[in-house]
């Protein structure tokens, strides 16, 4: 959660660009205007991983992307 808040929160915080707010776990799990961005246990089909694996405005480092993938594949636990 805090990684996404820090790296993505400027656009996907209160402003909720594309309907996605990553400020809290609950907001993140609500997804965006296009639907879920995190599919628990399935990083390959999670939009947040797809977007971050390509070029995006604020890219995660390789290490951060791996942490994100591991978190999603672990079932995206809240803590």
GINOR-V482823 format. One record per helix or strand. SS is the DSSP state (alpha for helix, beta for strand). FROM is the first residue (numbers start at 1). TO is the last residue. If there is no record, write none. Layout:
SS;FROM;TO  SS;FROM;TO
//
This chain:
alpha;2;8  alpha;17;19  alpha;25;30  beta;32;32  beta;35;35  alpha;43;45  alpha;47;53  alpha;62;73
//
